[in-house]
Amino acid sequence: MEDFGQQLRRLRARAGLSQEGLSHAAGVSIRALADMERGRTRGPQRRTVQVLAEALGLNDDEAANLEKAAALGRPRPRTATGPAAPAVLALPRDIQDFTARVPPLARLLEMAQDADPNRPMVAVVAGQPGLGKTAFAVHAAHRLAPHFPDGQFALDLHGMDPEPTTPRDALARLLGSMGVPDAAIPAGTDDRAGLWRSVVGDRRVLLLLDNAVDESQVSPLLPGIGPSLTIVTSRHSLAGLESVHRSDLALLRREEAVELLTRIIGSERVQAEAQAARDLADLCGHLPLAVRIAGQRLLSRPHERLGKLVARLAAEGRRLDGLQAGSLRVRAAFALSYRQLPPESRTFLRRASLAAGADFSPETGALLAGLPYDEAVARAEELTDAGLLQSDAATERYRFHDLLKLYAAEQIAVEDGPEIRDAALDRAARWMLRRATAAALHFDAEHDRTAPRDAPTPHDDPGPDGAPTGREEARTWLEAERAQWLAALRRAHVTGRHREVLDTAEAMHWFSDLNQHWEQWVEVFQLSVDSARSLGSRREEAVHLNYLAWAYNLCVADPHAALTSADAALVAARDCRDGLQGGWALGYGAGAVHRLGRSEEAHARLREAADCLALQDSPQARLAELTILNSLGTLLRQVGRAAEALDIHRRSERICRAGIPGRTDELITLYHAVARQQIGNDLAALERWDEAEPPLRQALAAFEASQMPAWAGPARLDLGQVLSATGHPDARETLLAARDALAALKSPRQAEAATSLAVLDEAAA
C-alpha cells in the first residue's frame, strides 16, 4: 500500500503539476510539499490534506484515501487502558470578521515561505492591551497552517494571571500533545526542554504561545533546530529574546476601525449613520478591542442607533462604562496589566495621566509623581516595555492611549484622592511656570536692562542642570512643553496665583511674536488680563489688554474682539495716565479697524498714537513709536500713498540710526530691519525696483541672524516679488522658500506666495 508521500507524488504527476504549481494552487510551501513527498512529513494535518485534495481535483474517494494515508502517519492516540489521553492544544477558532493588519500578516507569510529548514522561526507580537494581538496571531496561524503540516498547537501561558503557567508545566502539555506518554516526560524543566527540542526538531510544526509574561517563560519552549514557527504574543516587549521577527501592531486607522464595525454590525447600519460610525471609531481611540466591544454591543441591540452610543461615549466620565459587552470590557483589559505593576510604577502611570496634551516628558512625569528624574525615566521605560505607554521615535517623550489615560485617571480618584491629586498638579504647575518664564526670557531683548532686580531672569530656572542654555534650546523646550505650561498657567489662575500668571505672560510677549500662528496666545493673554484685574492693577491690565488685542488681530484674525480689547486698554491706560500703553492701544485699535475696512479711522488712530508717543521721552516710548510709524507707513502704502509711506519709514530709520539710550544694538538692529523692509516695499510700490532690492535683502539677513522666522518669511516673500519683477534668476527659488516658510508658519500670506510663484511660472512658460 502506498504511504502518504507516494500517493501525493503520484496524484501530482497525474494532474500534470510541478511542486511549484501545486504549492501555488494549494497555498502550501514548496519545502513542505517536498518534505511530504520524501516521507519526512508522514502525517500532515487534516486541513492540509483538504487543501491539497482540492488543488489536485480529487473526487471524494480519492480524497478519503489520501486522508487515510495521512492519518496512519500521525502520532497514535493512547488507548483507554493506558495513561490519560494527552491534552489537544488545537488552534482557537479564527475570527471571521478579522480586519486590517495586511502588512504584518504578509511579512509573516513571506517569512514562513522563505524559512531556513534548519533554523526555527520565532515571531513576537507585542503591544498595549486591546490591540488584538491574540486575534492577529490566531488568524495568522490559520493562514499559515498549510505550511506546517506536522501540526499546529496553541498554548495560553496566562501571563496576566497572578500565577502564570510555568515553563515546566507548559512543556508537559506540549510534549503530551506530541504523543509523548506521561511516564516518558522528565521531571526537570531543562530535561523537558531538551526532549521537546528533540521531538520537534525535524517537524514542520506551528506553535502559538499566547499571553507570555516574560522571556524566562518563553525561552525553554522554543525549538532549537528545524523548520518550525513559533508565534509569541505578549503585552511586554520581550526585548531579551534574540533572533526573532517582531510584528508591531499599530492602532487601526479610522477607516479600518469603521470597516471592523461594519463587519460586525453590517453595512446597512453603518451606511445609515456614516458620520456616527466615524465618530464612534474616534471615541474608541481606534483600539481594536474597544471597536469590537462597541460593535458587539450594537449587534446585541439591533434597533439601537449608533448616534446614541456616540452620545454616551462622548462623556469622558462614562466612556469606559459604555465600552463593555458581556464579558468583554476595556477597563478589565487595562486592569490586568495595571495590577501586575510594582507600586511605584502604578503611581507613576496614574499620576502621569494628569499631564496635559498628547504626550509628556519624563520631567513632567517626575514632577507629577514626586520622583527624581532618573527614576521617572526608568519607570516610563518599564511602562513602555509593558505596553502601557508608547515612546516617541525621536525624542524622550511618552504618550498614553486615550482610553488607557482615562483608566489611569480613574485610579487617581480611587487610590490617591483629591488632596494628593491637587498637590501633584500644583507642584508641577509651579515648576513648569518658572521654567517657561525663564525660557521665554531668552527672547526678550529688553529684559536684562529694564527689569527690576527681583524680576525673573533666565537664571531663575528651577532645574539649572537641564535648563535651556540659549534661544534654540529654549524654543525647542517651549514648543515641546506648550500644552504643559499652558495647563500650568490655567492652574495658577484658578488657584489664585495671579502674580505667577502675569510674570509668565509678560515673559512670553516677545516669544509670542515668533509664533503668531499659535491661537493659544488669546488664552494666555486673556488669563493675564483677568489676573491683572484680580490684583487691581490698572497699568498691568492695560499692558495685557494690549497683548490680547495683538493676539486677536494676528493669531486668530478676529478684529472685532481685537478692537474691544484695544479700546478697553485705552480706557485703562488713561485711567492710570500711562501714555505709553495709551499709544499702544491706539495702534492696536487702528490695526483692528483697518481689518474691518475702516481705513480712514485707522489712519486717524495711528496719527494720534504717533503724536502721543512722540511727547514721551522713555526708551519704551521710542520703540513703540517706531512700531506705530511703521504701521502708519504700511497703511499709507496700501491705500496708494506710497511716497508718503516712504517718508514715514525713513523717519523710523532716522530714529534707529540715532539710537535709543538703554537699548542694545541687537534690539535696535531688529527695529532698523523692520524699517528697511518697509522702505523696500515702498520703493517697490513706486516701481523703483532696483532701489527696492538692497533694503529687503538687508532686512531678511537681519531677521535670519536674529532667528525670527515669523518676520523672515514675509520679508523673503517681499524680496521674491521684487526679484520677480526685475527678472532676477533667483526669483523662483526665493519665492519657493518663502511659500514653504509661510506655510510652516500658517501665515495668511502663504496664498500670496503661491500666487506670485504661479504668475512667475506662467510668465516663464
C-alpha positions in Angstrom: 0.0 0.0 0.0 1.3 3.5 -0.9 2.2 5.7 2.0 1.1 9.4 2.0 4.2 10.7 0.3 3.9 8.2 -2.5 0.2 8.9 -3.1 0.8 12.6 -3.2 3.7 12.3 -5.7 1.6 10.0 -8.0 -1.5 12.3 -7.8 0.5 15.4 -8.5 2.1 13.7 -11.6 -1.3 12.6 -12.8 -2.6 16.2 -12.5 0.4 17.4 -14.6 1.6 19.8 -11.8 5.1 20.6 -10.7 5.7 21.0 -7.0 5.8 24.8 -7.6 2.4 24.6 -9.4 0.8 22.6 -6.6 2.3 24.9 -4.0 0.7 27.9 -5.7 -2.7 26.2 -6.1 -2.9 24.8 -2.5 -1.1 27.6 -0.6 1.4 25.1 0.8 5.1 25.9 0.6 7.3 24.1 -1.8 9.5 23.0 1.1 6.5 21.5 2.9 5.5 19.6 -0.2 9.0 18.2 -0.7 9.1 17.0 2.9 5.8 15.2 2.4 6.8 13.5 -0.8 10.1 12.4 0.6 8.4 10.9 3.7 10.0 13.4 6.1 6.4 14.6 6.9 4.5 11.4 7.3 1.1 12.6 8.7 0.1 16.2 7.7 -2.9 17.6 9.4 -6.4 17.2 8.0 -6.7 20.8 6.9 -3.5 20.5 4.8 -4.8 17.3 3.2 -8.1 19.0 2.3 -6.4 21.9 0.5 -4.1 19.5 -1.4 -7.1 17.4 -2.4 -8.9 20.5 -3.7 -5.9 21.7 -5.6 -5.4 18.2 -7.2 -9.1 18.0 -8.2 -9.6 14.6 -6.3 -13.0 13.0 -6.1 -14.5 12.0 -2.7 -13.0 8.5 -2.7 -9.5 9.7 -3.7 -9.6 12.4 -1.1 -10.7 9.9 1.6 -7.8 7.6 0.6 -5.3 10.4 0.9 -6.6 11.4 4.3 -6.5 7.8 5.4 -2.8 7.6 4.4 -2.1 10.8 6.3 -3.9 9.6 9.4 -1.6 6.5 9.5 1.4 8.7 9.7 0.1 10.9 12.6 1.0 10.1 16.3 -1.4 7.4 17.6 -3.7 8.4 20.4 -3.4 6.5 23.6 -5.8 3.7 24.4 -8.4 3.9 27.2 -6.5 1.3 29.2 -3.2 3.3 29.0 -2.2 6.6 30.7 -4.5 9.6 30.5 -5.0 10.9 26.9 -3.0 14.0 26.0 -4.5 17.5 26.1 -5.1 18.6 22.5 -3.7 22.1 22.0 -5.7 22.9 18.9 -5.7 26.4 17.5 -8.6 28.6 18.7 -11.4 29.4 16.2 -10.4 32.0 13.7 -12.4 35.3 13.8 -14.5 35.6 10.7 -14.6 39.4 10.8 -10.9 39.8 11.2 -10.0 43.2 9.7 -6.8 45.0 8.5 -3.3 44.0 9.6 -2.4 43.2 6.0 1.3 44.3 6.0 2.3 42.4 9.2 0.4 39.3 8.1 2.1 39.4 4.7 5.5 39.6 6.4 4.8 36.5 8.4 3.6 34.6 5.4 6.7 35.6 3.5 8.9 34.6 6.4 7.3 31.2 6.5 7.8 30.6 2.8 11.4 31.7 2.8 12.4 30.0 6.0 15.7 28.1 6.5 14.7 24.4 7.1 17.4 24.1 9.8 16.6 27.3 11.7 13.3 27.6 13.6 11.5 30.9 13.2 10.1 32.9 16.1 7.7 35.9 15.7 6.9 38.1 18.6 3.6 40.1 18.6 3.8 42.6 21.5 2.0 45.7 22.4 -0.5 47.5 24.6 -3.8 45.9 25.9 -6.6 45.8 23.4 -4.5 45.9 20.1 -5.8 42.5 19.1 -2.6 40.6 19.4 -4.2 37.2 20.1 -6.7 37.7 17.3 -3.9 38.5 14.9 -1.8 35.6 16.0 -4.7 33.1 15.7 -5.7 34.5 12.2 -2.0 34.3 11.1 -1.7 30.7 12.4 -4.8 29.6 10.4 -3.4 31.2 7.3 0.0 29.6 7.9 -1.3 26.2 8.8 -0.8 24.6 5.3 2.9 25.4 5.5 3.2 23.4 8.8 1.6 20.0 8.1 3.0 18.3 11.1 0.7 20.1 13.5 -0.5 23.5 14.8 -0.6 23.9 18.5 -1.8 26.8 20.7 -0.9 27.3 24.4 -2.2 30.1 26.7 0.7 31.0 29.1 -1.6 33.1 31.3 0.9 35.9 31.5 -1.6 38.3 33.1 -2.7 35.8 35.8 -1.4 36.1 39.4 0.4 32.8 38.7 1.4 32.4 35.0 2.0 29.0 33.6 5.5 27.8 34.5 7.8 26.6 31.7 7.8 23.2 33.3 4.0 22.8 33.1 3.9 24.3 29.6 6.5 21.8 28.4 4.5 18.9 29.8 1.4 19.9 27.9 3.4 20.4 24.7 5.1 17.1 24.9 1.8 15.4 25.7 0.2 16.9 22.6 3.0 15.5 20.5 2.2 12.0 21.8 4.8 11.6 24.5 3.5 9.4 27.3 3.3 10.9 30.8 5.7 8.3 32.1 8.3 9.4 29.5 8.2 13.1 30.4 11.2 14.0 32.5 10.7 15.7 35.9 13.0 18.7 35.4 12.4 21.8 33.3 15.7 21.5 31.5 15.3 17.9 30.6 11.7 18.5 29.4 13.0 21.4 27.2 15.7 19.1 25.8 13.1 16.4 25.0 10.8 19.0 23.4 13.5 20.3 21.1 14.3 16.7 20.1 10.7 15.8 19.4 10.0 18.8 17.2 13.5 19.1 15.7 12.7 17.7 12.3 9.0 18.5 12.1 7.1 21.4 10.4 5.2 22.5 13.4 3.5 25.8 14.1 3.3 26.8 17.8 1.3 29.7 19.2 2.3 30.8 22.6 -0.3 33.3 23.7 -0.1 35.8 26.5 3.5 35.4 27.6 4.7 37.2 30.7 8.5 37.4 30.1 11.5 35.9 28.3 12.2 33.3 31.0 8.8 31.8 30.5 9.2 31.6 26.7 12.8 30.6 26.1 12.6 27.0 27.3 9.6 26.4 24.9 11.4 27.5 21.7 12.6 24.7 19.4 16.3 24.7 18.8 16.6 23.4 15.2 14.3 22.5 12.4 11.6 24.1 10.2 9.1 25.1 12.9 7.5 28.5 13.5 6.6 29.9 17.0 4.4 32.9 17.3 4.5 34.6 20.8 2.1 37.2 21.9 2.7 39.4 25.0 1.8 42.7 26.4 5.5 43.0 27.3 8.1 43.8 24.6 10.2 40.6 25.4 13.2 42.6 24.2 15.5 40.0 25.6 14.5 37.3 23.0 17.2 37.2 20.4 16.9 36.4 16.7 13.2 37.0 16.5 10.9 38.7 14.0 8.8 41.4 15.5 5.3 42.2 14.4 4.5 45.7 15.6 0.7 46.2 15.6 -0.4 49.8 15.5 -3.8 51.2 16.3 -6.2 50.8 13.4 -6.6 53.7 11.0 -10.0 55.4 11.2 -11.2 53.7 8.0 -10.0 50.3 9.3 -11.9 50.8 12.6 -15.1 51.7 10.6 -14.5 48.6 8.4 -14.3 46.4 11.6 -17.5 47.9 12.9 -19.1 47.3 9.5 -18.1 43.6 9.5 -19.7 43.2 13.0 -23.0 45.0 12.6 -23.5 45.1 8.9 -23.1 47.7 6.2 -26.7 48.9 6.3 -26.5 50.3 9.8 -23.1 51.9 9.2 -24.1 53.5 5.9 -27.3 54.8 7.5 -25.1 56.7 10.1 -21.8 57.1 8.4 -20.6 60.1 10.5 -21.7 58.4 13.7 -19.7 55.4 12.7 -16.6 57.5 12.2 -17.2 59.4 15.5 -17.6 56.0 17.2 -14.2 54.8 15.8 -12.6 58.0 17.1 -14.2 57.7 20.6 -12.8 54.1 20.7 -9.4 55.5 20.0 -9.1 53.2 17.0 -8.3 50.4 19.6 -9.5 47.1 18.1 -10.8 45.8 21.5 -12.8 48.9 22.0 -14.2 48.9 18.5 -15.2 45.2 18.8 -16.9 45.9 22.1 -18.9 48.8 20.7 -19.8 46.6 17.7 -20.8 43.6 19.8 -23.0 45.9 22.0 -24.7 47.3 18.9 -25.1 43.8 17.4 -27.0 42.7 20.5 -29.3 45.8 20.2 -30.2 45.7 16.5 -32.7 48.7 16.8 -30.3 51.0 18.7 -28.9 53.9 16.7 -25.1 54.4 16.5 -25.6 58.0 17.5 -27.0 57.0 20.8 -23.8 55.1 21.7 -21.7 58.0 20.4 -23.5 60.4 22.7 -22.9 58.1 25.7 -19.2 57.6 24.9 -18.7 61.4 24.3 -18.8 62.0 28.0 -15.3 61.0 29.2 -16.5 60.0 32.7 -18.8 57.4 31.2 -16.7 56.2 28.3 -15.2 53.2 29.9 -18.6 52.2 31.4 -20.0 52.3 27.8 -17.3 50.1 26.4 -18.4 46.8 27.7 -20.4 44.0 26.1 -20.9 40.8 28.2 -17.6 39.6 29.4 -15.7 42.0 27.1 -14.6 45.1 28.9 -11.9 47.6 28.1 -11.5 48.5 31.7 -10.8 44.9 32.6 -8.2 44.6 29.9 -6.3 47.6 31.3 -6.7 46.4 34.9 -4.9 43.1 34.2 -1.8 45.0 33.2 -2.1 47.6 35.9 -2.4 45.1 38.7 0.9 43.4 37.7 2.9 46.6 38.0 5.1 47.4 41.1 3.5 50.0 43.4 6.0 52.7 42.2 5.1 52.1 38.6 1.4 52.2 39.3 1.9 55.6 41.0 3.9 56.9 38.0 1.3 55.7 35.5 -1.7 57.2 37.2 0.0 60.5 38.1 1.3 60.8 34.5 -2.3 60.8 33.3 -2.6 64.3 34.8 -0.2 65.6 32.2 -1.8 67.9 29.6 -1.6 67.3 25.9 -0.9 64.3 23.7 2.4 63.4 25.3 4.7 64.2 28.2 8.3 64.2 29.1 9.9 62.2 32.0 10.5 65.6 33.6 6.7 66.2 33.7 6.1 62.6 34.9 8.7 63.1 37.7 7.0 66.3 38.9 3.6 64.8 39.0 4.7 61.5 40.7 7.1 63.2 43.1 10.1 61.2 41.8 13.7 62.0 40.9 14.2 62.5 37.1 16.3 59.3 36.6 13.7 57.2 38.4 11.0 58.7 36.3 12.8 57.7 33.2 13.2 54.2 34.4 9.5 53.9 35.3 8.5 55.3 31.9 10.7 52.8 30.1 9.3 50.0 32.2 5.8 51.0 31.3 6.7 51.2 27.7 8.1 47.7 27.8 4.8 46.6 29.5 2.8 48.1 26.6 1.1 50.7 28.8 3.0 53.8 27.3 4.2 54.5 23.8 7.6 56.2 23.4 8.3 58.8 20.8 10.6 57.6 17.9 12.9 60.6 18.1 12.7 62.3 21.5 12.4 61.2 25.1 8.6 61.7 25.4 5.8 59.3 26.1 2.1 59.1 25.3 -1.0 57.2 26.6 -3.7 55.7 24.5 -6.8 57.9 25.2 -8.7 55.1 26.8 -5.8 54.0 29.0 -5.3 57.6 30.1 -9.0 57.6 31.2 -8.4 54.4 33.1 -5.3 55.8 34.8 -7.2 58.9 35.8 -9.9 56.7 37.4 -7.2 55.1 39.6 -6.1 58.5 40.9 -9.6 59.0 42.3 -9.6 55.5 43.8 -6.0 55.4 45.2 -4.9 59.0 45.6 -7.8 61.2 46.2 -8.3 64.9 45.6 -5.7 66.2 48.0 -2.8 64.2 46.6 -4.0 65.0 43.1 -4.1 68.7 43.7 -0.7 68.7 45.4 0.8 66.9 42.3 -0.8 69.4 39.9 0.3 72.4 42.0 3.9 71.1 42.3 4.2 70.5 38.6 2.5 73.9 37.7 4.8 75.9 39.9 7.9 74.3 38.4 6.6 74.5 34.9 5.8 78.2 35.0 9.2 79.0 36.4 10.9 77.1 33.6 8.6 78.6 31.0 9.2 82.1 32.2 13.0 81.6 32.3 12.9 80.0 28.8 10.8 82.8 27.3 13.0 85.5 28.6 15.8 84.3 26.3 13.7 86.1 23.6 13.1 89.3 25.5 15.6 91.7 24.0 14.6 94.4 26.6 14.5 92.3 29.7 18.1 92.4 31.1 18.3 96.2 31.1 14.8 97.2 32.1 13.6 94.6 34.6 13.9 95.3 38.3 16.4 93.3 40.3 13.8 91.0 41.8 12.1 90.2 38.5 12.6 86.7 37.0 15.5 86.1 34.7 16.7 83.1 32.6 18.9 82.2 35.5 15.8 81.6 37.7 15.1 78.3 36.0 14.1 75.7 38.7 16.2 73.0 37.1 19.5 74.7 36.1 21.2 71.4 35.2 18.7 70.7 32.4 17.7 74.3 31.7 17.8 75.6 28.1 21.1 77.4 27.6 20.2 79.5 24.6 17.4 80.6 22.3 17.3 77.4 20.2 17.1 75.1 23.2 14.6 77.5 24.8 12.4 77.5 21.7 12.5 73.7 21.4 11.5 73.3 25.1 8.7 75.9 24.9 7.3 74.3 21.8 7.5 70.7 23.1 6.0 71.6 26.5 3.4 74.0 25.2 0.4 72.0 26.5 2.1 71.6 29.9 3.0 75.2 30.6 -0.4 76.4 29.3 -2.1 74.0 31.6 0.1 75.3 34.4 -0.9 78.8 33.6 -4.6 77.8 33.8 -3.9 76.1 37.1 -2.1 79.1 38.6 -5.0 81.4 37.5 -7.7 79.1 39.0 -5.8 78.7 42.3 -5.3 82.5 42.6 -1.6 82.7 41.9 -2.1 85.8 39.8 1.4 87.2 40.1 2.8 84.0 38.5 0.3 84.3 35.7 1.4 87.9 35.0 5.1 87.2 35.2 4.8 84.3 32.7 2.6 86.1 30.3 4.9 89.2 30.4 7.9 87.0 29.7 6.1 85.4 26.8 5.2 88.5 24.8 8.4 88.6 22.8 8.4 84.9 22.2 4.8 85.1 21.0 5.9 87.3 18.2 7.9 84.4 16.8 4.8 82.1 16.8 2.0 84.3 15.6 0.2 81.2 14.3 -0.4 79.8 17.8 -4.0 80.5 18.6 -3.3 79.8 22.3 -1.9 83.4 22.7 -5.5 84.6 23.0 -6.0 82.4 26.1 -2.6 83.3 27.5 -3.3 87.0 27.5 -6.9 86.7 28.5 -5.7 84.8 31.6 -3.2 87.6 32.3 -5.8 90.3 31.8 -8.0 88.5 34.3 -5.1 88.2 36.8 -4.3 91.9 36.5 -7.9 92.7 37.3 -7.8 90.3 40.3 -4.8 92.2 41.6 -6.4 95.5 40.9 -3.5 96.8 38.7 -4.9 99.1 36.0 -1.5 99.6 34.5 -0.9 95.9 34.1 -4.5 95.5 32.9 -3.7 98.0 30.1 -0.5 96.2 29.2 -2.1 92.8 28.9 -5.2 94.1 27.2 -2.9 95.4 24.5 -1.2 92.0 24.3 -4.7 90.4 24.0 -5.6 92.9 21.2 -2.4 91.9 19.3 -3.4 88.2 19.7 -6.9 88.7 18.4 -5.6 90.7 15.4 -2.7 88.5 14.3 -3.3 85.0 15.8 -7.0 84.4 15.2 -7.9 87.2 12.8 -10.8 88.5 15.0 -10.7 92.3 14.5 -14.0 92.8 16.4 -12.5 91.2 19.6 -9.2 93.0 19.0 -11.0 96.4 18.8 -12.9 95.6 22.1 -9.6 94.7 23.8 -7.7 97.7 22.4 -10.5 100.2 23.4 -10.6 98.7 26.9 -6.8 99.0 27.1 -7.1 102.7 26.1 -9.6 103.4 28.9 -7.3 101.6 31.5 -4.3 103.5 30.2 -6.0 106.8 30.5 -7.3 106.0 34.0 -3.7 105.5 35.2 -2.2 108.2 33.0 0.0 105.8 31.1 0.8 107.4 27.8 2.9 104.5 26.6 0.1 102.0 26.9 -2.4 104.6 25.5 -0.2 104.8 22.4 -0.1 101.0 22.0 -3.9 100.8 22.5 -4.5 103.3 19.7 -2.1 101.4 17.5 -3.7 98.0 18.1 -7.2 99.6 17.7 -6.0 101.0 14.3 -5.0 97.5 13.2 -8.4 96.2 14.1 -10.4 98.9 12.3 -8.2 98.6 9.3 -9.0 94.9 9.1 -12.7 95.9 9.3 -12.3 98.1 6.2 -12.3 101.5 8.0 -9.0 102.8 6.6 -9.6 106.5 7.4 -10.4 105.7 11.1 -7.2 103.5 11.2 -5.2 106.4 9.8 -6.5 108.8 12.4 -5.8 106.4 15.2 -2.2 105.8 14.1 -1.6 109.6 13.7 -2.9 110.1 17.3 -0.8 107.2 18.6 2.3 108.6 16.9 1.7 112.1 18.4 1.0 110.6 21.8 4.2 108.6 21.9 6.4 111.5 20.4 5.6 113.5 23.5 7.2 110.9 25.8 10.9 110.5 26.3 11.2 106.9 27.6 13.1 104.3 25.7 9.9 102.2 25.6 8.1 105.1 24.0 10.7 105.3 21.3 10.3 101.6 20.5 6.5 101.9 20.5 6.8 105.0 18.2 8.9 103.0 15.7 6.2 100.3 15.6 3.4 102.8 15.1 5.3 104.7 12.4 5.9 101.5 10.5 2.2 100.6 10.7 1.2 104.1 9.6 3.5 103.9 6.6 2.3 100.5 5.7 -1.3 101.7 5.8 -0.5 104.7 3.6 1.2 102.4 1.0 -1.8 100.1 1.0 -4.2 103.0 0.1 -1.9 104.1 -2.7 0.1 106.8 -0.9 3.5 105.1 -1.3 5.5 108.3 -1.4 4.1 109.5 1.9 4.7 106.0 3.3 8.4 106.2 2.2 8.8 109.5 4.1 7.3 107.9 7.3 9.5 104.9 7.1 12.6 107.0 6.5 11.6 108.8 9.7 11.7 105.4 11.5 15.1 104.7 10.1 16.5 108.0 11.3 15.3 107.2 14.9 17.0 103.8 14.7 20.3 105.4 13.4 20.2 107.9 16.2 20.0 105.1 18.7 17.9 104.7 21.8 19.6 105.1 25.2 19.4 102.0 27.3 18.6 99.7 24.4 21.0 97.1 23.0 22.4 97.3 19.5 20.8 93.9 18.8 17.3 95.3 19.5 17.9 98.5 17.5 19.2 96.4 14.6 15.9 94.5 14.6 13.8 97.6 14.5 16.0 99.1 11.9 15.5 95.9 9.8 11.7 96.3 10.0 12.1 99.9 8.7 14.4 98.7 5.9 11.8 96.1 4.9 9.1 98.7 4.7 11.3 101.1 2.8 12.0 98.3 0.3 8.2 97.7 -0.1 7.5 101.4 -0.5 10.1 101.6 -3.3 8.6 98.6 -4.9 5.2 100.2 -4.8 6.7 103.1 -6.6 8.2 100.7 -9.1 11.7 101.7 -8.2 12.7 98.0 -8.3 16.5 98.3 -8.3 16.4 100.5 -5.3 14.0 98.2 -3.5 16.1 95.1 -3.6 19.0 96.1 -1.2 16.9 97.2 1.8 14.8 94.0 1.5 18.0 91.8 1.4 19.3 93.7 4.5 16.1 93.2 6.4 15.9 89.5 5.6 19.5 88.9 6.7 18.9 90.7 10.0 15.7 88.7 10.7 17.6 85.4 10.0 20.5 86.4 12.1 18.1 87.1 15.0 16.3 83.8 14.5 13.0 85.5 13.8 11.3 83.2 11.3 7.9 84.9 11.7 9.5 88.1 10.3 11.9 86.5 7.9 9.1 84.6 6.0 7.2 87.7 4.9 10.5 89.6 4.1 11.6 86.7 1.9 8.2 87.0 0.0 8.7 90.7 -0.4 12.2 90.2 -1.8 11.0 87.4 -4.1 8.3 89.6 -5.6 10.8 92.4 -6.3 13.2 89.9 -7.9 10.4 88.5 -10.0 9.6 92.0 -11.2 13.2 92.5 -12.3 13.5 89.1 -13.9 16.3 88.1 -11.5 17.4 84.4 -11.8 16.9 83.9 -8.0 13.3 84.9 -8.1 11.7 81.5 -8.3 14.0 79.9 -5.6 13.3 82.8 -3.3 9.5 82.6 -3.8 9.6 78.8 -3.2 11.4 79.2 0.0 9.0 82.0 1.1 6.0 79.8 0.3 7.3 76.9 2.3 8.3 79.1 5.3 4.9 80.9 5.4 3.1 77.6 5.1 5.0 76.3 8.1 4.0 79.4 10.0 0.4 79.0 8.8 0.7 82.6 7.6 -2.2 84.0 5.6 0.4 85.3 3.2 1.3 81.8 2.0 -1.5 82.1 -0.6 0.1 85.3 -1.8 3.4 83.5 -2.2 1.8 80.7 -4.1 0.1 83.2 -6.5 3.3 85.1 -7.1 5.1 81.8 -7.9 2.3 80.8 -10.3 2.5 84.1 -12.1 6.2 83.8 -12.4 5.9 80.2 -13.8 3.2 81.3 -16.2 5.3 84.1 -17.5 8.3 81.8 -17.9 6.2 79.3 -19.8 
